Amino acid sequence: MSALPALLSDATVLAGATGFAYTVTLLGVALTSVASRSPARRRDARETLTILVRRRPKS
């Protein structure tokens, strides 16, 4: 039972790092979709954003 707090702490750090990496990835793709000179690259970045930020249908 003494290992549980350490595991929970590690899981919290991992979850935070994963969330931060996802946010940085979204920010980079969003910036690319707005600032890129090439229309094809902007279009690809927007398609990537739609994949990364999927919304669940309302039930």
Secondary structure by P-SEA (a helix, b strand, c coil): ccaaaaaaaaaaaaaaaaaaaaaaaaaaaaaaacccccaaaaaaaaaaaaaaccccccc
